[in-house]
Amino acid sequence: MSSAKIMNNNNSVEVASKIVSTGKVVPANAPIVDGVSHTGHWRSLVTVDNSTLKPISGLGAAAKRAEDFICGSFALLLLFPLMALISIIVKLDSTGPALFCQARSGRNREIIKVYKFRTMYQSGGEFRQAQKDDPRITRVGAFLRRTSLDELPQLFNVIQGSMSLVGPRPHPLKLDEDFKYVIPALTSRYSVKPGITGWAQINGFRGETSKVSDMVGRVEHDRYYIKHWSLWLDVKILVLTVFKGWTHENAY
């Protein structure tokens, strides 16, 4: 039996050649999803809907940009005192800048710089997804991550135009590299701008993707959002975010 591992931030997505009960050999790069060998059309684990997605364009794109700029500017003005206070607390809690800038995937896989409040001690190590009780997270950082307040600086990204208030969450580049061959449909989520919040987030698919099914669920929800996008859906997601999108058991 040959095997290989695709590393995913100290967690691994096992890839193995395995003989199933029928005697059929599963392809060498057929993933083991949560302990179960995925046979059949394994090349795309997103099986609910694998159609081509169209980007938001025309009047829809103009309306969404207006929504982002107007609502984003209002939110920034409203929350700026809180953001200033958080910046001071972050600086007092640990050494380093208050803001953290990370390269992530934007629309059409364009590399964008995403702003967040720094929640970890400074280090120059390779990217590794945050885990529960991660020793790299500061005391203040743990609270900011648990309440999603560390995401507030992304309002600057929204006003700048590299992000939207609502859309698929932007992934660190390494995370996309880990999953793009296992879930080819993953790239379709980049047909629109990434968002501060999204359909996947309010439905619980956020935080660490320690299992392939975690990422599959996220991609399927992102694809649903893109296919059914409307200003009303954006408003619905924003309202639901206020009531249940800030905290989650996976927010650490």
C-alpha positions as CSV (number, residue, x, y, z in Angstrom):
1,M,0.0,0.0,0.0
2,S,1.5,3.4,-1.0
3,S,0.6,6.5,0.8
4,A,1.4,10.2,0.9
5,K,0.3,13.1,3.0
6,I,-0.8,16.5,2.1
7,M,0.1,18.7,5.1
8,N,-2.6,21.1,6.3
9,N,-1.2,23.2,9.1
10,N,0.0,20.3,11.3
11,N,-3.1,18.3,10.3
12,S,-2.9,16.0,7.3
13,V,-5.3,15.0,4.5
14,E,-4.4,11.4,4.0
15,V,-4.0,10.2,0.4
16,A,-3.7,6.5,-0.1
17,S,-4.0,3.6,-2.5
18,K,-6.5,1.2,-0.9
19,I,-8.4,-2.0,-1.9
20,V,-12.0,-1.7,-0.9
21,S,-14.3,-4.5,-0.1
22,T,-15.4,-5.0,-3.7
23,G,-11.8,-5.7,-4.6
24,K,-11.6,-2.4,-6.6
25,V,-8.5,-0.4,-6.1
26,V,-9.1,3.3,-5.2
27,P,-6.8,5.6,-7.2
28,A,-3.5,6.5,-5.5
29,N,-4.6,10.1,-4.9
30,A,-8.2,9.4,-3.9
31,P,-8.6,11.2,-0.5
32,I,-9.6,9.6,2.7
33,V,-12.4,11.8,3.9
34,D,-12.8,11.7,7.7
35,G,-11.6,8.1,7.8
36,V,-13.7,6.9,4.8
37,S,-12.2,6.1,1.4
38,H,-13.8,8.4,-1.2
39,T,-14.5,6.4,-4.3
40,G,-16.4,7.3,-7.5
41,H,-15.9,10.8,-8.9
42,W,-13.2,11.6,-6.4
43,R,-11.7,14.4,-8.5
44,S,-14.2,16.9,-7.2
45,L,-15.5,16.4,-3.7
46,V,-18.0,19.2,-4.2
47,T,-20.8,17.0,-5.7
48,V,-23.9,19.0,-4.8
49,D,-23.3,21.5,-7.6
50,N,-20.2,21.6,-9.8
51,S,-21.5,24.0,-12.5
52,T,-19.5,27.0,-13.7
53,L,-20.1,30.1,-11.7
54,K,-20.6,33.5,-13.2
55,P,-19.0,36.6,-11.5
56,I,-21.3,39.4,-10.3
57,S,-21.3,42.0,-13.1
58,G,-23.1,44.9,-14.6
59,L,-25.6,46.8,-12.4
60,G,-25.3,44.0,-9.8
61,A,-21.5,44.7,-9.4
62,A,-22.1,48.4,-9.2
63,A,-24.8,48.0,-6.6
64,K,-22.6,45.7,-4.5
65,R,-19.7,48.1,-4.7
66,A,-22.0,50.9,-3.6
67,E,-23.2,48.7,-0.7
68,D,-19.7,48.0,0.3
69,F,-18.5,51.6,0.2
70,I,-21.5,53.2,1.9
71,C,-22.0,50.6,4.6
72,G,-18.3,50.0,5.1
73,S,-17.6,53.7,5.5
74,F,-20.5,54.0,8.0
75,A,-19.3,50.9,10.0
76,L,-15.7,52.3,10.0
77,L,-16.8,55.6,11.4
78,L,-19.0,53.9,14.0
79,L,-16.4,51.4,15.1
80,F,-13.2,53.5,14.8
81,P,-13.1,54.4,18.5
82,L,-13.3,50.7,19.4
83,M,-10.6,49.9,16.9
84,A,-8.3,52.6,18.3
85,L,-8.8,51.1,21.8
86,I,-8.1,47.6,20.6
87,S,-4.9,48.8,18.9
88,I,-3.7,50.3,22.2
89,I,-4.5,47.1,24.1
90,V,-2.8,44.9,21.6
91,K,0.4,47.1,21.8
92,L,0.4,47.0,25.6
93,D,-0.2,43.2,25.7
94,S,2.7,42.0,23.6
95,T,5.6,43.3,21.5
96,G,4.9,44.1,17.9
97,P,2.6,46.2,15.7
98,A,-1.1,46.4,16.4
99,L,-2.0,45.5,12.8
100,F,-1.1,42.3,11.0
101,C,-1.0,42.2,7.2
102,Q,-1.2,38.8,5.4
103,A,-1.2,37.9,1.7
104,R,-4.4,36.1,0.8
105,S,-6.3,35.1,-2.3
106,G,-8.7,37.7,-3.7
107,R,-11.0,37.8,-6.7
108,N,-9.7,35.7,-9.6
109,R,-6.9,34.4,-7.3
110,E,-5.3,37.9,-7.3
111,I,-3.0,38.2,-4.2
112,I,-4.3,40.9,-1.8
113,K,-3.1,42.2,1.5
114,V,-5.6,41.6,4.2
115,Y,-5.5,43.6,7.5
116,K,-6.2,42.1,10.9
117,F,-5.4,43.0,14.5
118,R,-2.4,41.0,15.5
119,T,-3.4,38.1,17.7
120,M,-0.2,36.1,17.9
121,Y,3.3,36.6,19.2
122,Q,5.6,37.7,16.5
123,S,7.5,34.9,14.7
124,G,9.0,34.3,11.3
125,G,7.9,30.7,10.9
126,E,5.9,29.1,8.1
127,F,2.2,29.6,8.0
128,R,0.3,27.2,10.2
129,Q,-3.5,27.5,10.8
130,A,-4.5,28.4,14.3
131,Q,-5.6,25.5,16.5
132,K,-7.4,25.2,19.8
133,D,-5.2,26.3,22.7
134,D,-2.5,27.5,20.3
135,P,0.5,28.7,22.3
136,R,1.2,31.4,19.6
137,I,-1.9,33.3,20.5
138,T,-1.6,36.2,23.0
139,R,-4.0,36.7,25.9
140,V,-5.7,39.6,24.2
141,G,-5.5,37.8,20.8
142,A,-7.5,34.9,22.2
143,F,-10.4,37.2,23.1
144,L,-10.2,39.1,19.7
145,R,-10.3,35.8,17.8
146,R,-13.1,34.4,19.9
147,T,-15.3,37.5,19.2
148,S,-14.0,38.0,15.6
149,L,-13.0,41.6,16.6
150,D,-9.6,40.9,15.0
151,E,-11.3,41.1,11.6
152,L,-12.5,44.7,12.0
153,P,-9.5,46.3,10.1
154,Q,-10.7,44.5,7.0
155,L,-13.2,47.4,6.7
156,F,-10.2,49.2,5.2
157,N,-9.9,46.4,2.6
158,V,-13.7,46.9,1.8
159,I,-13.4,50.6,1.3
160,Q,-10.2,50.1,-0.7
161,G,-12.1,47.7,-3.0
162,S,-10.0,44.5,-2.5
163,M,-12.7,42.9,-0.3
164,S,-16.5,43.0,0.1
165,L,-18.6,43.1,3.3
166,V,-20.1,39.8,2.2
167,G,-18.4,37.0,0.3
168,P,-16.3,33.9,0.6
169,R,-13.6,34.3,3.3
170,P,-10.1,35.0,1.8
171,H,-7.8,32.1,2.5
172,P,-4.1,32.2,3.3
173,L,-2.2,31.2,0.1
174,K,-0.8,28.1,1.8
175,L,-4.3,26.8,2.7
176,D,-5.4,27.0,-0.9
177,E,-2.3,25.2,-2.0
178,D,-3.1,22.4,0.4
179,F,-6.6,21.8,-0.9
180,K,-6.7,22.9,-4.6
181,Y,-5.9,19.5,-6.0
182,V,-8.1,17.6,-3.5
183,I,-11.1,20.0,-4.1
184,P,-10.8,21.4,-7.7
185,A,-14.0,23.4,-7.2
186,L,-12.3,25.4,-4.5
187,T,-11.0,27.9,-7.1
188,S,-14.6,28.7,-8.2
189,R,-15.1,30.6,-4.9
190,Y,-12.8,33.3,-6.3
191,S,-15.1,34.4,-9.0
192,V,-16.2,37.2,-6.6
193,K,-14.4,39.4,-4.1
194,P,-13.8,37.7,-0.7
195,G,-15.8,39.1,2.2
196,I,-15.5,39.9,5.9
197,T,-18.5,37.6,6.5
198,G,-20.3,35.1,4.3
199,W,-22.9,32.4,3.9
200,A,-20.4,29.7,5.0
201,Q,-19.5,31.6,8.2
202,I,-23.0,32.1,9.5
203,N,-23.7,28.5,8.8
204,G,-20.8,27.3,11.0
205,F,-18.1,26.7,8.4
206,R,-15.3,28.8,9.8
207,G,-12.1,28.5,11.7
208,E,-9.7,25.5,11.4
209,T,-10.2,23.1,8.5
210,S,-8.8,20.0,10.2
211,K,-10.9,17.7,8.0
212,V,-11.5,17.7,4.3
213,S,-15.3,17.8,4.9
214,D,-14.8,21.1,6.7
215,M,-13.4,22.7,3.5
216,V,-16.0,20.9,1.3
217,G,-18.8,22.4,3.4
218,R,-17.2,25.8,3.2
219,V,-16.8,25.6,-0.6
220,E,-20.4,24.4,-1.1
221,H,-21.8,27.2,0.9
222,D,-19.6,29.8,-0.9
223,R,-20.8,28.4,-4.3
224,Y,-24.4,28.7,-3.1
225,Y,-23.9,32.3,-2.2
226,I,-22.3,33.2,-5.6
227,K,-25.0,31.4,-7.6
228,H,-27.9,33.0,-5.6
229,W,-26.4,36.4,-4.9
230,S,-28.6,39.4,-4.4
231,L,-28.5,42.5,-2.3
232,W,-31.2,41.0,-0.2
233,L,-29.0,37.9,0.5
234,D,-26.2,40.3,1.5
235,V,-28.4,42.1,3.9
236,K,-29.7,38.8,5.4
237,I,-26.1,37.6,5.9
238,L,-25.1,40.9,7.5
239,V,-28.0,40.8,9.9
240,L,-27.4,37.2,10.8
241,T,-23.7,38.0,11.4
242,V,-24.7,40.6,14.0
243,F,-26.7,38.0,15.9
244,K,-24.7,34.8,15.5
245,G,-21.7,35.4,13.2
246,W,-19.2,37.0,15.7
247,T,-18.6,34.0,17.9
248,H,-18.4,30.2,17.2
249,E,-16.9,27.2,18.8
250,N,-14.4,27.1,16.0
251,A,-13.3,30.7,16.5
252,Y,-10.0,30.3,18.2
